[in-house]
């Protein structure tokens, strides 16, 4: 299995540890520094790591799996021509699948004195969040494939991602 850890080094070295990493060896950490300071470089780096991964399963994740991982999953699904409604529904599943992790983050944040309303906003994986994201990408870039090209992926890399998803 290929594992791509999308967390920055400060997060990997903190107490925020993935249950996966306690049981498996991580085969890839994303590069940091100037190349990953913006979302476009972050996302293109993750997507390239997926295209370059050896044959087989690719696990990509961050801390909770709803924001960074959710966008990457949405890009992959859209490149494979999955409709926006399905992508949005898939994103909304995060609240159920990662419920215990999200609850732990909520409790830690409340103990740390964070604003409860802000916590709920940050930890939400409501369908309208992904819907708005996809609408933004379509409005600004013309759709996810055009966004993928705009962040630097070649036509060949986009095709490899599509084939990876479709098997």
Secondary structure, 3 states (H helix, E strand, C coil): CEEEECCCHHHHHCCCCCHHHHHCCCCEECCCCHHHCCHHHHHHHHHHHHHHCCCCCEEEECCCCCCHHHHHHHHHHHHCCCCHHHHHHHHHCHHHHCHHHHHHHHHHHHHCCCCHHHHHHHHCCCHHHHHHHHHHHHHHHCCHHHHHHHCCCCHHHHHHHHHHHHC
